[in-house]
Amino acid sequence: MEHQLKEFTLEHKEGSFKNTNGINIYYQCWLPKEEVKAVLLIVHGLAEHCGRYMNLVNYYVPRGYAVYGHDHQGHGRSGGDRLMVKTFDDFTNALSIFHKMVTGWHRDKPVFLVGHSMGGLISAHYLLENQSAFKGAIISSPAFKPPISRLTMIIERTVGRILSKLTPKAGVWKVDPSGVSRDQDVVLDYINDPLVYHGKLTARLAAELDRMRRHVLQEAYRITLPIMIVQAGDDSLVDSEGAQIFYDKVGSEIKTLNMYPGLYHEVFNEPEKDMVFEDVETWLKQQ
C-alpha cells in the first residue's frame, strides 16, 4: 500500500508475529522510496499504539529514514488483555523479536531506538542488554518518575503490590487525555481513536512499571551508547524530574537532555513539534 506524503512518496507495510507468550503482535513500517540512510525503531507509550507517530513519520521518512513500530502486548492491534502483562519482560521480549526482524531487513544501516513515555522505560531496560546493536537512542518524556508526591508513591506502591498479587487485572489509574498535548485536535483524535485504550491501567502492570523504574535507574550507569532525552517541561503525565535523574545516571559519554518549557507530554504532537524534530535530526546527523 502506498500513501502520498507532501511532495514525497513512501511505502507502508504491516504484518504480525508471535511473541514468546504466543500472542499476536502487530507491526507496521514506513519506508522512503529513495535509499534508506538510517532506521528509527519506535517504542510507543502506555495505552496508545505505534500508529500515533505519523508526525514523526511525515518528518523523517522524506529525509531518508525508515520508521518501524509495533503495538505492545495488550495495546492497539496486538493481542492480549488490555494493559496487562505477566512481567515487564513481556514488552522487551516482543521488542527483541521485532528488533531482530528489522535489523535483518536493514543489515547495513544504523538503527536508532526511539522510546516515548512508558516506551522510554521499555527502551532503557532493553538497552541494558542490547545497546551494542544500536547507533544511539532517543528517549521522549520517559516514565521514570510519576507525577505524585513521595508519600503517595509509597502508599500506591504498597497497595499496588498487594493488588498485583490478589487481583492483577484490577484497574488502578488511567491516562488523562488533556495532558497529552496543547493541540486540541491531537486531544480529540486521542479520545476518539478506537485503538487507544481508555480504560484503567491494571494493578499488575502498575506494579511492574514501578519495579522496572527502580531497576533501570539503579542500572542506568551501564548504558553507554549515545543517547538523547527530550522532555516536556509542562508534563502532567510524568514528572519531568525523572528525565534529569535518568540523564544524570546514564553512563554515556555522548548524552543530551533537551527540556522544552511549556510543552505537554507528547513533544512529537505539540504545536512546536518541528522544533523538536529539528533538534533530534541535528543530533542524529552527529551520530
C-alpha positions as CSV (number, residue, x, y, z in Angstrom):
1,M,0.0,0.0,0.0
2,E,1.3,3.5,-0.9
3,H,0.5,6.9,0.5
4,Q,1.2,10.4,-0.9
5,L,3.3,12.4,1.6
6,K,3.7,16.0,0.8
7,E,5.9,16.0,-2.3
8,F,7.4,12.6,-1.5
9,T,6.1,9.0,-1.7
10,L,6.6,6.4,0.8
11,E,5.9,2.7,1.2
12,H,3.7,1.5,4.0
13,K,3.9,-2.2,5.2
14,E,2.2,-4.0,8.0
15,G,2.3,-7.5,9.4
16,S,2.4,-9.5,12.6
17,F,4.5,-12.0,14.6
18,K,4.1,-14.2,17.7
19,N,5.7,-13.1,20.9
20,T,7.1,-15.6,23.5
21,N,3.7,-15.9,25.0
22,G,2.2,-17.0,21.7
23,I,0.3,-13.7,21.4
24,N,-0.1,-12.0,18.1
25,I,1.9,-8.7,17.9
26,Y,1.1,-6.2,15.1
27,Y,3.7,-4.1,13.4
28,Q,4.0,-1.5,10.6
29,C,6.7,0.5,8.9
30,W,7.1,3.4,6.6
31,L,9.9,3.3,4.1
32,P,11.3,6.1,1.8
33,K,11.4,5.4,-1.9
34,E,15.0,6.5,-2.0
35,E,18.0,5.0,-0.3
36,V,17.4,4.3,3.4
37,K,20.2,6.1,5.4
38,A,19.1,5.0,8.9
39,V,16.3,3.2,10.8
40,L,14.1,4.6,13.6
41,L,12.6,1.9,15.8
42,I,9.6,3.4,17.7
43,V,8.6,2.0,21.1
44,H,5.3,3.6,22.0
45,G,3.8,4.6,25.3
46,L,1.1,3.4,27.6
47,A,-2.5,2.8,26.3
48,E,-1.6,4.0,22.8
49,H,-0.2,2.4,19.6
50,C,2.5,2.8,17.0
51,G,0.1,4.4,14.5
52,R,0.1,7.6,16.6
53,Y,3.5,8.6,15.3
54,M,2.6,10.0,11.9
55,N,4.1,13.4,12.7
56,L,7.4,11.6,13.2
57,V,6.9,9.6,10.0
58,N,6.0,12.7,8.0
59,Y,9.1,14.5,9.1
60,Y,11.8,11.7,8.9
61,V,10.7,9.4,6.0
62,P,11.1,12.2,3.4
63,R,14.6,12.7,4.8
64,G,15.6,9.1,4.1
65,Y,14.8,7.4,7.4
66,A,12.8,4.2,7.6
67,V,10.4,4.1,10.6
68,Y,9.3,0.9,12.3
69,G,6.9,0.3,15.2
70,H,4.9,-2.4,16.8
71,D,2.0,-2.4,19.2
72,H,2.8,-3.8,22.6
73,Q,1.0,-6.8,24.0
74,G,-2.3,-5.6,25.3
75,H,-2.2,-2.5,23.1
76,G,-3.6,-1.3,19.7
77,R,-4.0,-4.1,17.2
78,S,-1.9,-6.6,19.2
79,G,-3.5,-9.4,21.2
80,G,-3.6,-9.9,24.9
81,D,-5.6,-8.5,27.8
82,R,-5.6,-4.7,27.7
83,L,-2.7,-3.1,29.6
84,M,-1.9,-6.4,31.2
85,V,1.3,-8.4,31.4
86,K,2.7,-11.2,33.5
87,T,6.0,-9.4,33.8
88,F,7.7,-6.3,32.3
89,D,9.8,-8.7,30.1
90,D,6.6,-9.4,28.0
91,F,7.4,-6.0,26.5
92,T,11.1,-6.4,26.0
93,N,10.8,-10.0,24.7
94,A,8.5,-8.8,21.9
95,L,10.8,-5.8,21.2
96,S,13.7,-8.2,20.9
97,I,11.9,-10.3,18.3
98,F,10.9,-7.3,16.3
99,H,14.3,-5.7,16.6
100,K,15.9,-8.8,15.1
101,M,13.4,-8.7,12.2
102,V,14.1,-5.1,11.5
103,T,17.9,-5.5,11.6
104,G,17.6,-8.5,9.2
105,W,15.8,-6.2,6.7
106,H,18.4,-3.4,7.1
107,R,21.7,-5.3,7.8
108,D,24.0,-2.5,6.8
109,K,22.0,0.5,8.2
110,P,22.4,2.2,11.6
111,V,19.4,1.7,13.9
112,F,18.2,4.2,16.5
113,L,15.8,3.3,19.2
114,V,13.0,5.9,19.8
115,G,11.1,5.3,23.1
116,H,8.3,7.5,24.4
117,S,6.9,7.6,27.9
118,M,6.4,4.0,29.0
119,G,8.2,3.2,25.8
120,G,11.2,5.2,27.1
121,L,11.3,2.9,30.1
122,I,11.0,-0.2,28.0
123,S,13.7,1.1,25.7
124,A,16.1,1.8,28.6
125,H,15.5,-1.7,30.0
126,Y,16.2,-3.2,26.6
127,L,19.4,-1.2,26.2
128,L,20.9,-2.6,29.3
129,E,21.5,-5.9,27.5
130,N,21.2,-4.8,23.8
131,Q,22.8,-1.4,23.4
132,S,25.6,-2.7,21.1
133,A,23.0,-3.3,18.4
134,F,22.1,0.4,18.2
135,K,23.8,3.5,16.9
136,G,22.0,5.6,19.5
137,A,18.7,6.1,21.3
138,I,16.2,9.0,21.6
139,I,14.1,8.9,24.8
140,S,11.0,11.1,24.9
141,S,9.3,12.2,28.2
142,P,10.3,8.9,29.8
143,A,8.2,7.4,32.6
144,F,10.9,7.3,35.3
145,K,9.0,9.2,37.9
146,P,5.2,9.5,38.3
147,P,3.7,13.0,38.9
148,I,2.8,12.3,42.5
149,S,4.4,13.1,45.9
150,R,6.9,10.7,47.5
151,L,4.3,9.7,50.2
152,T,1.6,9.0,47.7
153,M,4.1,7.0,45.7
154,I,5.0,4.8,48.8
155,I,1.3,4.3,49.5
156,E,0.5,3.4,45.9
157,R,3.5,1.1,45.7
158,T,2.4,-0.8,48.8
159,V,-1.2,-1.1,47.7
160,G,-0.2,-1.9,44.1
161,R,1.9,-4.8,45.2
162,I,-1.0,-6.3,47.1
163,L,-3.5,-5.8,44.3
164,S,-1.0,-7.1,41.7
165,K,-0.9,-10.5,43.6
166,L,-4.6,-10.7,44.6
167,T,-6.4,-9.0,41.7
168,P,-3.8,-8.4,39.0
169,K,-6.4,-7.2,36.4
170,A,-8.0,-4.6,38.8
171,G,-8.0,-1.1,37.3
172,V,-6.0,1.5,39.2
173,W,-5.3,4.5,37.0
174,K,-5.8,5.9,33.5
175,V,-4.3,8.5,31.2
176,D,-5.9,12.0,31.3
177,P,-6.2,12.9,27.6
178,S,-5.9,16.6,28.4
179,G,-2.3,16.1,29.4
180,V,-1.3,14.6,26.1
181,S,-0.9,17.8,24.1
182,R,-1.8,21.5,24.0
183,D,-3.1,20.9,20.4
184,Q,-6.9,20.2,20.9
185,D,-7.1,18.4,17.6
186,V,-4.5,15.9,19.0
187,V,-6.5,15.5,22.2
188,L,-9.7,14.9,20.3
189,D,-8.0,12.4,18.0
190,Y,-6.7,10.6,21.1
191,I,-10.1,10.5,22.7
192,N,-11.8,9.2,19.5
193,D,-9.1,6.8,18.5
194,P,-10.6,3.2,18.8
195,L,-7.1,1.8,19.1
196,V,-6.2,3.9,22.2
197,Y,-7.3,2.1,25.3
198,H,-9.3,4.5,27.6
199,G,-9.8,2.1,30.5
200,K,-7.6,1.9,33.6
201,L,-4.1,0.6,33.9
202,T,-4.1,-2.9,35.6
203,A,-2.6,-3.4,39.0
204,R,-0.1,-5.9,37.7
205,L,1.3,-3.6,35.0
206,A,1.4,-0.7,37.5
207,A,3.4,-2.8,39.9
208,E,5.7,-3.9,37.0
209,L,6.2,-0.3,35.9
210,D,7.2,0.7,39.5
211,R,9.6,-2.2,39.8
212,M,11.2,-1.5,36.4
213,R,11.6,2.2,37.1
214,R,13.7,1.4,40.2
215,H,15.7,-1.3,38.4
216,V,16.6,0.8,35.3
217,L,17.6,3.8,37.3
218,Q,19.8,1.6,39.5
219,E,21.5,0.1,36.5
220,A,21.5,3.1,34.1
221,Y,25.2,3.6,34.5
222,R,25.6,0.5,32.3
223,I,24.0,2.4,29.3
224,T,27.0,3.9,27.4
225,L,25.7,4.4,23.8
226,P,25.0,7.9,22.5
227,I,21.6,9.0,23.9
228,M,19.3,12.0,23.6
229,I,16.5,12.7,26.0
230,V,13.7,15.1,25.0
231,Q,11.4,16.1,27.9
232,A,8.2,18.2,28.0
233,G,8.6,21.0,30.5
234,D,5.0,21.2,31.5
235,D,4.3,17.4,31.8
236,S,1.4,16.3,33.9
237,L,1.6,12.6,32.9
238,V,5.1,12.0,34.2
239,D,7.3,14.1,36.5
240,S,9.9,15.8,34.2
241,E,12.5,15.4,37.0
242,G,12.6,11.8,36.0
243,A,14.3,12.7,32.8
244,Q,17.0,14.6,34.7
245,I,17.5,11.8,37.1
246,F,18.0,9.3,34.2
247,Y,20.3,11.7,32.4
248,D,22.5,12.1,35.4
249,K,22.7,8.3,36.0
250,V,23.3,7.2,32.4
251,G,26.9,6.2,31.7
252,S,27.1,7.6,28.2
253,E,29.9,10.0,27.3
254,I,27.7,11.3,24.5
255,K,24.4,12.3,26.1
256,T,22.0,15.2,25.7
257,L,19.0,16.4,27.6
258,N,16.6,18.9,25.9
259,M,14.0,20.3,28.2
260,Y,11.1,22.1,26.4
261,P,9.4,24.6,28.7
262,G,5.6,24.9,28.3
263,L,5.3,21.7,26.2
264,Y,2.9,18.9,27.2
265,H,3.8,15.2,27.4
266,E,3.8,14.2,23.7
267,V,6.5,16.6,22.4
268,F,6.2,15.0,19.0
269,N,2.5,16.0,18.9
270,E,2.8,19.6,20.2
271,P,2.5,22.8,18.1
272,E,6.3,23.1,18.4
273,K,6.9,19.6,17.1
274,D,9.0,20.7,14.2
275,M,11.5,22.4,16.5
276,V,11.8,19.1,18.5
277,F,12.2,17.1,15.2
278,E,14.9,19.5,14.0
279,D,16.8,19.2,17.3
280,V,16.6,15.4,17.1
281,E,17.6,15.4,13.4
282,T,20.7,17.5,14.2
283,W,21.6,15.0,16.9
284,L,21.1,12.0,14.6
285,K,23.4,13.5,12.0
286,Q,26.1,14.0,14.6
287,Q,26.0,10.3,15.3
